[in-house]
Amino acid sequence: MPKVILMEPSTPGNIGAIARAMKNFALTELILINPKCDHLSIEAQNRAKHAKDILKKAKVKTPTYLKRLPLLIATTAQLGSDYNLPRSHLTPNQLSKKITKKHDYALLFGREGDGLTNEEIQQADIICHIPASPKYQTLNLSQAATILFYELYQSSTNESSIDNITPASKQDLQLVQKHLTQVLNKLEFSTKEKKDTQKTAWKRIFAKALLTRREAFAIHGFLKKLIKK
């Protein structure tokens, strides 16, 4: 069951509306990172309707909480170009086709006004963007959350051939990343920035692929052979 995380929410009504959408799509765990308003206010509870229990059970955390999550999926309205690797994204529909019932993941939503910082985006494993009109791409926070919840719920209620496959754990991916870094350190790059770009690109590729454990082992074995050369 995925966690829903709001970064520094400042509008009680939005928190309540998201709690209501969570209830609609069978989500129960709400995390608030440094909230700037009272999530138990009358306004929040009125918007939540029959999801007041989600508000009451919501946990307040600090930003360090994000580092402990096995798979963090961040949402953004700002599209990444080919040269902006940290914001390379999947759509909700693409994401729903990759996520299985066995994945332990969290959905991170940014601030109402400013979204997520580049540093917060860097912490995420996968970036999700909801396509909208180029003339106005930014959705209201609760609207964006509802769309994403719907896509993931539709996927979770359908039987899938990938549900029986064991996904790679965070430890598996960290080991792959560790050996990839060792391979890159053996290669020559004209600047440190170019080496860092390679690290970011491969981190995003592996994360977006949502590797199975068997695939992670295969990549791990391949990288070990390159390290020994």
N, C-alpha and C positions, 0 to 999 in steps of 0.2 A: 504494500500500500504506500504510494508516494506521499512525501511530506510536501506541504505548501509553505513557502517562505516569502515573507514580505519584507523588503529592505526599507527601513525607516518610514513606514507609512504615516501619513499626516492627516488623513481624512477618515474619521470614524465611519462615515457612510460607505466608503469603499471597502473597508475591512468587513463591515456587516454584509455587504453585497457579495463579497468573495466567499464568506462563510456560507451564505445561502447557496451559491453555485456549487460549493464543495459538497453540501448536503445533497443537491440534485444529482451529483455524479459519484456518490458513495466514497467521498474523501473525508477523512476525519481529523487529520493532524495538521494544525496551523501553528507556524512558528513566526514570531515577530522579532525582527532584528532592530534594536534601538528605536522602538516606536515613538513618534512625536505627538501622539494623541492617546486618549483613553479608549482602548478597544472594548471596554465594558460600558461605555456611555449609552445613554438612552438612544441617541442617534444610531449608533452601531447596532444595538439590539433590535431597534425597529426595522432596520434594513435587513437584518438577518432572518427575521420572521421565525420560522421553526428550526433555525440552525443556531439558536442561542447556546446550545450545549457545546458547539464547536468554539464559540467565543470564550466561554467559561473555561474550557480546557486548553486554550491557546497558551503557548509557552513564550516567554520573553528571553531572548538570547543576545549575545554580543556578536560582532562580526567574526570572531575567531571560531564560532560554531561551524562556519562554512567549511573549514579545513578538515573537519572530522567526517564529512559526508562521503560515501563511496562513489556516488555518481551525481554530479550537480549539473542540472540543465537550467541555463539562464535565458530569460526572454529579453528581447530588445527590439525597438522600433527602428534602430539605426542599422541599415544594411552595410555589410562589409563588402568591399570591392575585392578584386583578385589580389590586390596588394595589402589588404587589411586582414591578415590571416586570423587574428584573434576573434574577429566578428564573422568569420565564415560560418554559415548557418544551415539549419534544416527548417522546413516548414512543419507545422503541427501534423499534417497528414504524413509527411515523410517520417517524422519521428515516431508516429503511432505504429508504423509498419515495422519498425526496428525494435521497439521496446517489447519485452516479454513479461509475463507474470512473475518471472523469477528475478527480474532486475530490482535492486534496492536503490531507489533514486529520489531526488528532491527537485521541485520546481521553484526557481527563484525569480521573483518579480521585483522590478526596480521601483524607485521613488515615483510618485505621481507626476512631479514636474521635470525631474532630471534623469530619470531612469537609473541605470547602473553605470558606475565609473569604469574606465578602462582597466583599472586594477581589479575590480570585482569581476569583470568579464574574463580577465586572464585566469581567475581562480576556477571558472566553470570548465567542465569537460565538454559540454555541448551547448551551442547557442541555438535558440529557436526564434524565428521571426514569422509573424503573421502577415501574409501579403495583403496589402490594401492599396487604395488609390494613391498614385505617386503625388497627387496634389495635397493629400493629407493622410500620412501613413500612421500617425500616432493614435492608437486606440485608448479609450478610457481603461484604467487599470482593471476594473472588474469585468469589462467587456472582453479584454484580452484573456483574462483568466478563464472566463466561461468558455470561450472558443477552444482553448487548449484542453480544458477538462473534458469537453464533449468529445474531441478527437481521441483522446486517450481512453475514455470510457468505452467508446464504440469498439475500439481495438481489444480492450480487456474482456468484453463480453462475447467476443467471437473466438471460436476454436482456431488455433493457428498451428501450423506444422513446426514453428520455431519455439513453441512453448515448452517442448520437451528437451531443448538444448540448454546446457549449463553455460551461462554467460561468464566471461572473464571477470574476476574480482578486481577490486582496486589494487590489491597487492600484486596480482598478475600483471596489470598494466604498469604499475610502478617499476616492476622488474624489467619489463620490456623497455620502458623509457630509460631506465638506468643503463641497460646495455646499449641502447641506441646512442646515448650520450657518450659512452666509451668508444663506440665506433666513430662518431663525429670528431671526437678529440684526437683520433689518429689521422684525420684528414686535414689538409691545409685549406684555410679560407683566407681571403684577402683582408677581411675585417672580422672583428668579434660579432658585429651586428649580423653578418651573413650566417655565421654559425648559429646564433640565437634564432634567426628566422627559420633555419632548418629544424631546430628543436620544436619551435611553435607549430610549424607545419605538420610535422609527424605526430605531435601530441593531438592535434585536431583530427588528423586522418584516422588515427587509431580510435579516438573517442567516438567520432561520428559513425565508424564502422560497427560499433557495439560488438566487438569481437567475442566469439565463443571462447571458452577456456582452452579448447583444443587448438584453435587458431592462435591464441596467445602463446601457447607452448611451442607451436611451430615457428613463430616469429622469433621467440626467445632463443630457440635452438639455432636458427639461422644467424642471428646476431652474434651468438657466442662463437660460431665458426669464423665470422669476420674478425672478431676481436683477436683470435689466436693467430691470424695470418700476419 
